[in-house]
Amino acid sequence: LVFTEEDKYGLYSNLLFKYFLAEGIVCGHELFVASAKEHPDNILKELPAPSLDDTRGEELGDETAAVKSEDFQDSMKIAWRYQNLPKMEASPTTHTKFGHYYDVSKKMPPEQLQSIKWHSFYLHEELSSQPKMKACNMNSAYMRLLQSLQRIISQGGFDGSDPQKKPKNVLRIGIQSLGSLLWGDDICCSETPEDAHSLTKFLYVLRGLLRKSLSACIITMPTHLIQNKAIMERVTNLSDMVVGLESFIGSERETNPLYKDYHGLVHVHQIPRLNSLICDVSDTKDLAFRLKRKLFTIE
C-alpha cells in the first residue's frame, strides 16, 4: 500500500498517480481505478505515453554537452595527476534504468490502453445504481469500494488464499483523493463526524485484501487531511510506504535561489521493511522534483 500526500493544488501528485497506472499498462497488469472527483475513464485517457529509451538521452543531451565543455575547461586548470581519477556519474545512465520513462507531453495511444483489462469505480455512478447501504459503522462509499474490490480480486483470480484460482497477473489499484468530502467523509469539516473512524476501518480492511491477493495499491490523500496529525498517524500505521509531495507554488521557497531549478520537494516518510515490526525511515532527506517539458524527474 503506497500512500501519497497530495501537494497543495494536486498537480504533481496527480502526475505520480498517472505514472503508477501507466507503468501497470506497460507491464501488462490489470488495473482498477477508483475516484469520486474525476471519471476513471478520463484519468486513463490522460496517461502519459511511454517514451523510447533514446528520448531520455535526448533530454539529457544538452546537459551532458554542457558538462563535457565544463570538463574540458576544468582539465586545463586541474593538476595532471588528478586527471585520470574516475568521475562520479551525475545523471542516471541507460544500464541503471529501472522501470520505464514516460513523456508527459504525449498521451498514451488508445490501442495500448485496450491491450489490458481495466475496471473503473466512479462513486457517483455507483451511488445512483444501488440504494444507500450502511454496515459496521463505515461510510457507504468506502463500503461499496471494498465490495467492488473484493469481487474483482475473487473473480479475476488474484486471490492468493484460494489455491484453486492460480493468480496469472498483478492487479494495480489506484484510488484518487481518498478521504475528501466527495467520498462523503466529513472527518475534517465537522467537529462531530458521522463516522470518525471510517477511513481507518477502510484502510484496515483494504490492507487485509492486499495481503491475501496479488495486488498493489496507490492512494492519494488531499492536503486538508494531511494537516490533521491524529488522522495521519493512524493512516501511516496502516500503510507500507508514505510519500509526501510539497509544491513550491505560492510558497516562499519558490523565490529561494537554492530551489530555483526545482518545482517542489519529495518527503519519504516511511518505506516498507519486510519481516519486521517497525517501519524503515529513509536516510535521504533531500529529494526534489522538477517537471520539464517531457519528463517528471526526482533528484
C-alpha positions as CSV (number, residue, x, y, z in Angstrom):
1,L,0.0,0.0,0.0
2,V,1.7,3.2,-1.2
3,F,0.3,6.4,0.3
4,T,0.8,9.7,-1.4
5,E,0.2,13.0,0.3
6,E,-1.1,15.4,-2.3
7,D,0.6,18.8,-3.0
8,K,-1.5,21.9,-2.4
9,Y,-3.1,22.1,-5.8
10,G,-2.9,18.3,-6.6
11,L,-0.9,18.9,-9.8
12,Y,2.2,16.8,-9.2
13,S,0.6,14.1,-7.0
14,N,-1.9,13.5,-9.9
15,L,1.0,13.0,-12.2
16,L,2.7,10.5,-9.9
17,F,-0.7,8.7,-9.7
18,K,-0.8,8.5,-13.5
19,Y,2.8,7.2,-13.7
20,F,1.8,4.3,-11.4
21,L,-1.1,3.4,-13.7
22,A,0.9,3.9,-16.9
23,E,3.6,1.5,-15.6
24,G,0.9,-1.1,-15.0
25,I,-0.3,-0.8,-18.6
26,V,3.3,-1.1,-20.0
27,C,3.9,-4.2,-17.8
28,G,0.6,-5.7,-18.9
29,H,-1.0,-5.7,-15.4
30,E,-4.8,-5.4,-14.7
31,L,-6.0,-2.0,-13.5
32,F,-8.6,-0.9,-11.0
33,V,-9.1,2.9,-10.8
34,A,-11.4,4.5,-8.2
35,S,-12.4,8.2,-8.0
36,A,-15.1,10.4,-6.6
37,K,-13.7,13.5,-8.4
38,E,-12.8,12.6,-12.0
39,H,-14.2,9.8,-14.1
40,P,-11.7,6.9,-14.2
41,D,-12.1,6.6,-18.0
42,N,-10.9,10.2,-18.3
43,I,-7.9,9.5,-16.0
44,L,-6.9,6.6,-18.2
45,K,-7.2,8.6,-21.4
46,E,-4.8,11.2,-19.9
47,L,-2.0,8.8,-19.0
48,P,1.5,9.8,-20.3
49,A,2.9,7.9,-23.3
50,P,5.9,5.6,-22.7
51,S,9.0,7.2,-24.2
52,L,11.5,5.3,-26.2
53,D,14.9,4.7,-24.5
54,D,16.6,7.3,-26.7
55,T,14.3,10.2,-25.6
56,R,15.9,10.1,-22.2
57,G,19.3,10.5,-23.9
58,E,17.9,13.4,-25.9
59,E,16.5,15.1,-22.8
60,L,19.9,14.8,-21.1
61,G,21.8,15.6,-24.3
62,D,22.0,19.3,-23.8
63,E,23.0,18.9,-20.2
64,T,25.8,16.3,-20.9
65,A,27.1,18.6,-23.7
66,A,27.4,21.4,-21.2
67,V,29.1,19.2,-18.7
68,K,31.6,18.0,-21.2
69,S,32.6,21.6,-22.1
70,E,33.0,22.3,-18.4
71,D,35.1,19.2,-18.0
72,F,37.4,20.4,-20.8
73,Q,37.9,23.8,-19.1
74,D,38.4,22.1,-15.8
75,S,41.0,19.8,-17.2
76,M,43.0,22.9,-18.3
77,K,43.1,24.1,-14.6
78,I,43.4,20.7,-12.7
79,A,46.7,19.1,-11.7
80,W,47.7,16.4,-14.2
81,R,47.9,13.6,-11.5
82,Y,44.2,14.0,-10.7
83,Q,43.0,13.9,-14.3
84,N,42.7,10.1,-14.6
85,L,40.7,9.6,-11.4
86,P,37.2,8.1,-12.0
87,K,34.5,10.7,-12.2
88,M,31.2,10.5,-10.3
89,E,28.2,9.8,-12.5
90,A,25.9,12.9,-12.4
91,S,22.9,11.5,-14.3
92,P,21.4,8.0,-14.5
93,T,22.9,6.0,-17.4
94,T,20.9,3.6,-19.5
95,H,22.2,0.4,-17.8
96,T,20.9,1.5,-14.4
97,K,17.4,2.1,-15.8
98,F,14.6,0.8,-13.6
99,G,11.0,0.6,-14.9
100,H,10.1,2.8,-17.8
101,Y,10.3,6.5,-18.7
102,Y,7.2,8.5,-19.8
103,D,6.7,11.5,-21.9
104,V,4.2,13.8,-20.2
105,S,3.8,15.9,-23.4
106,K,2.1,13.0,-25.2
107,K,-0.9,10.8,-24.3
108,M,-0.8,7.0,-24.3
109,P,-2.1,5.6,-27.5
110,P,-5.7,4.1,-27.2
111,E,-4.7,0.8,-28.7
112,Q,-2.1,0.3,-25.9
113,L,-4.8,1.0,-23.3
114,Q,-7.1,-1.6,-24.9
115,S,-4.4,-4.2,-24.7
116,I,-5.0,-4.7,-21.0
117,K,-8.1,-5.3,-18.8
118,W,-9.2,-2.5,-16.5
119,H,-12.0,-1.7,-14.1
120,S,-13.3,1.6,-13.1
121,F,-15.2,2.7,-10.0
122,Y,-16.8,6.2,-10.2
123,L,-18.6,6.9,-7.0
124,H,-21.5,9.0,-8.4
125,E,-22.4,6.2,-10.8
126,E,-22.2,3.6,-8.0
127,L,-24.4,5.6,-5.7
128,S,-27.1,6.1,-8.3
129,S,-27.2,2.5,-9.4
130,Q,-27.8,1.0,-5.9
131,P,-29.8,2.0,-2.8
132,K,-27.9,3.5,0.1
133,M,-26.3,1.0,2.4
134,K,-24.6,1.1,5.8
135,A,-22.7,-1.5,7.7
136,C,-20.2,-1.8,10.5
137,N,-20.2,2.0,11.1
138,M,-18.4,2.6,7.9
139,N,-19.2,5.2,5.3
140,S,-21.3,3.7,2.5
141,A,-18.9,4.9,-0.3
142,Y,-16.0,3.1,1.3
143,M,-18.2,0.0,1.8
144,R,-19.1,0.0,-1.9
145,L,-15.5,0.4,-2.9
146,L,-14.4,-2.5,-0.7
147,Q,-17.1,-4.8,-2.1
148,S,-16.2,-3.9,-5.7
149,L,-12.5,-4.6,-5.0
150,Q,-13.3,-7.9,-3.2
151,R,-15.4,-9.0,-6.2
152,I,-12.7,-8.2,-8.7
153,I,-10.0,-9.9,-6.6
154,S,-12.0,-13.1,-6.3
155,Q,-13.4,-13.2,-9.9
156,G,-10.1,-12.2,-11.5
157,G,-8.1,-15.0,-9.8
158,F,-5.9,-12.6,-7.8
159,D,-6.9,-14.2,-4.5
160,G,-3.8,-16.0,-3.3
161,S,-5.6,-17.7,-0.4
162,D,-7.7,-19.7,-2.8
163,P,-5.4,-22.5,-4.3
164,Q,-8.0,-23.3,-7.0
165,K,-7.5,-20.0,-8.7
166,K,-3.9,-19.6,-9.6
167,P,-3.1,-15.8,-10.0
168,K,-1.9,-15.1,-13.5
169,N,-1.4,-11.4,-13.2
170,V,-0.9,-8.4,-10.9
171,L,-3.8,-6.1,-10.0
172,R,-2.8,-2.5,-9.8
173,I,-5.3,-0.4,-7.7
174,G,-5.4,3.4,-7.8
175,I,-7.7,5.4,-5.5
176,Q,-7.8,9.2,-6.0
177,S,-8.2,11.8,-3.2
178,L,-9.5,9.3,-0.6
179,G,-11.0,11.0,2.5
180,S,-12.2,14.1,0.6
181,L,-15.7,15.4,1.0
182,L,-16.6,13.9,-2.4
183,W,-16.3,10.5,-0.8
184,G,-18.9,11.6,1.8
185,D,-16.3,11.6,4.6
186,D,-16.9,14.6,7.0
187,I,-13.9,13.7,9.2
188,C,-12.2,17.1,8.8
189,C,-15.1,19.5,8.3
190,S,-17.2,18.5,11.3
191,E,-16.4,18.5,15.0
192,T,-18.7,15.5,15.4
193,P,-18.2,13.4,12.2
194,E,-20.8,10.8,11.4
195,D,-18.2,8.0,11.3
196,A,-15.0,9.3,12.8
197,H,-13.1,6.0,12.1
198,S,-14.5,5.2,8.6
199,L,-11.2,6.0,6.9
200,T,-9.1,3.9,9.3
201,K,-11.5,0.9,9.1
202,F,-11.5,1.2,5.3
203,L,-7.6,1.1,5.2
204,Y,-7.5,-1.8,7.7
205,V,-9.8,-3.9,5.5
206,L,-8.1,-2.8,2.3
207,R,-4.7,-3.8,3.7
208,G,-6.2,-7.3,4.5
209,L,-7.4,-7.6,0.9
210,L,-3.9,-6.6,-0.4
211,R,-2.1,-9.0,1.9
212,K,-4.1,-12.0,0.6
213,S,-4.0,-11.1,-3.1
214,L,-1.5,-10.4,-5.8
215,S,-2.1,-6.7,-5.9
216,A,-0.5,-3.3,-5.2
217,C,-2.4,-0.1,-4.4
218,I,-1.6,3.7,-4.6
219,I,-3.8,6.1,-2.7
220,T,-3.6,9.9,-2.8
221,M,-4.9,12.0,0.1
222,P,-5.9,15.7,0.0
223,T,-4.0,18.4,1.8
224,H,-6.6,19.2,4.4
225,L,-6.4,15.7,5.9
226,I,-2.6,15.7,5.9
227,Q,-2.6,18.7,8.3
228,N,-4.6,16.7,10.8
229,K,-1.8,14.9,12.8
230,A,-4.1,12.4,14.6
231,I,-5.5,11.1,11.3
232,M,-2.1,11.0,9.6
233,E,-0.6,8.9,12.5
234,R,-3.3,6.3,12.0
235,V,-3.0,6.3,8.2
236,T,0.8,6.0,8.3
237,N,0.5,3.0,10.6
238,L,-1.9,1.3,8.1
239,S,0.4,2.0,5.1
240,D,3.5,0.3,3.9
241,M,5.0,3.3,2.1
242,V,4.2,7.0,2.7
243,V,5.5,9.7,0.4
244,G,4.6,13.4,0.5
245,L,4.9,16.0,-2.3
246,E,5.4,19.6,-1.3
247,S,5.0,22.1,-4.2
248,F,6.7,25.5,-4.2
249,I,3.7,27.2,-5.9
250,G,2.7,30.1,-3.7
251,S,5.3,29.4,-1.0
252,E,8.4,31.5,-0.1
253,R,10.6,28.6,-1.3
254,E,9.5,29.5,-4.9
255,T,11.8,32.5,-4.8
256,N,14.6,30.8,-2.8
257,P,17.7,30.7,-5.1
258,L,18.6,27.2,-3.6
259,Y,15.4,25.7,-5.2
260,K,15.5,27.7,-8.5
261,D,15.8,24.6,-10.7
262,Y,13.0,22.6,-8.9
263,H,9.2,22.7,-8.5
264,G,8.9,21.0,-5.1
265,L,10.3,18.6,-2.6
266,V,9.6,14.9,-2.0
267,H,9.4,13.7,1.6
268,V,9.7,10.0,2.1
269,H,8.1,9.4,5.5
270,Q,8.1,5.6,5.5
271,I,9.4,2.8,3.4
272,P,8.4,-0.9,3.9
273,R,10.7,-3.3,5.7
274,L,9.9,-7.0,5.3
275,N,9.7,-9.3,8.3
276,S,10.0,-6.5,10.8
277,L,7.5,-5.0,13.2
278,I,8.9,-1.5,12.8
279,C,9.0,0.5,9.6
280,D,12.1,1.8,7.8
281,V,12.7,5.6,7.6
282,S,14.5,6.9,4.6
283,D,18.1,8.1,5.1
284,T,17.7,10.5,2.1
285,K,16.1,13.7,3.3
286,D,16.9,16.0,0.3
287,L,14.9,14.8,-2.6
288,A,13.4,17.4,-5.0
289,F,11.3,17.1,-8.2
290,R,11.0,19.1,-11.3
291,L,8.7,18.9,-14.3
292,K,10.5,19.5,-17.6
293,R,8.7,19.7,-21.0
294,K,8.7,16.0,-21.3
295,L,9.9,14.4,-18.1
296,F,9.0,14.5,-14.4
297,T,12.2,13.8,-12.5
298,I,13.0,13.3,-8.9
299,E,16.6,14.1,-8.0
